[in-house]
């Protein structure tokens, strides 16, 4: 995802780390659905990162994209129920109507 940069370690040495890949892993915590993140990030760590200008910009961009999304999505449960009723295997790229609760 990015290039490795030296990161100081507790023992005084350095480790070469791809911080772009690390950011990609924690980025969902700053979006409109932090529950979709597959990593953990403490509230303190999140607050500290939100003090950084580019993180604030990224969080605002994620929020704006979410607000601009006009397509309403069905819940996982609704999709599973509809999938169980299909007579044939679904095709990738072909959307089918799924009833949603209001």
matplotlib code that plots the C-alpha trace (Angstrom):
import matplotlib.pyplot as plt

x = [0.0, 2.8, 6.5, 8.2, 9.3, 11.4, 9.3, 11.0, 10.6, 10.6, 14.1, 15.6, 15.8, 13.6, 11.3, 10.5, 6.7, 4.2, 2.1, -0.1, -1.2, -1.7, -3.8, -6.0, -6.7, -7.7, -9.3, -12.9, -12.9, -13.1, -16.0, -19.7, -19.8, -16.9, -18.4, -17.3, -13.6, -11.8, -9.2, -9.5, -8.7, -9.2, -11.1, -8.0, -6.0, -8.9, -9.0, -5.3, -5.4, -8.3, -6.0, -4.0, -5.2, -5.0, -6.9, -9.6, -9.8, -10.1, -12.8, -14.7, -14.3, -15.7, -18.6, -19.3, -19.2, -21.6, -24.0, -23.9, -24.7, -28.3, -28.6, -30.3, -29.0, -30.9, -29.8, -27.7, -30.7, -33.0, -30.3, -29.9, -33.7, -33.9, -30.9, -32.6, -35.6, -33.5, -34.0, -30.6, -27.2, -26.9, -24.8, -22.1, -23.0, -26.7, -28.9, -32.1, -34.9, -34.7, -37.6, -36.5, -38.2, -39.0]
y = [0.0, 2.3, 2.4, 1.3, 4.0, 3.7, 3.7, 3.9, 0.9, 0.8, -0.8, 2.2, 0.4, 1.1, -1.1, -0.6, -0.3, 0.4, 3.1, 3.3, -0.2, 0.4, 3.5, 1.5, -0.9, 1.7, 4.2, 2.7, 3.9, 7.5, 6.8, 6.8, 3.1, 2.4, -1.0, -2.2, -1.8, -5.1, -3.7, -2.2, 1.4, 2.9, 6.1, 7.7, 6.7, 7.9, 11.3, 11.7, 10.9, 13.4, 16.2, 15.7, 17.9, 15.3, 12.8, 15.4, 16.0, 12.3, 11.9, 14.8, 13.3, 9.9, 11.7, 13.7, 10.6, 8.8, 11.7, 11.9, 8.2, 8.1, 4.4, 2.8, -0.6, -3.5, -5.1, -8.2, -10.1, -8.9, -10.0, -13.4, -13.9, -12.9, -15.1, -18.1, -17.6, -17.5, -20.5, -20.0, -18.8, -15.0, -13.3, -10.7, -7.3, -8.0, -6.3, -7.8, -6.1, -6.8, -5.7, -3.4, -2.5, 1.2]
z = [0.0, 0.8, 1.5, 4.7, 7.1, 10.2, 13.4, 16.9, 19.2, 23.0, 23.1, 21.2, 17.9, 14.8, 12.8, 9.1, 8.9, 6.1, 7.8, 4.7, 5.3, 9.0, 8.2, 5.8, 8.7, 11.2, 8.8, 9.2, 12.8, 11.4, 9.0, 9.6, 10.5, 12.9, 13.7, 10.3, 11.4, 11.7, 14.1, 17.6, 18.4, 21.8, 22.3, 23.5, 20.4, 18.2, 20.0, 19.7, 16.0, 15.5, 16.6, 13.3, 10.4, 7.7, 9.9, 10.5, 6.7, 6.0, 8.6, 7.1, 3.6, 4.8, 6.5, 3.3, 1.1, 3.5, 3.4, -0.4, -0.8, -2.0, -2.3, 0.7, 1.6, 3.0, 6.3, 6.4, 7.8, 4.9, 2.3, 3.9, 3.9, 0.2, -0.6, 1.0, -1.4, -4.6, -6.9, -8.7, -7.6, -7.7, -10.3, -9.3, -10.6, -11.0, -8.3, -7.2, -5.1, -1.4, 0.8, 3.7, 7.0, 7.4]

ax = plt.figure().add_subplot(projection="3d")
ax.plot(x, y, z, "-o")
ax.set_aspect("equal")
plt.show()
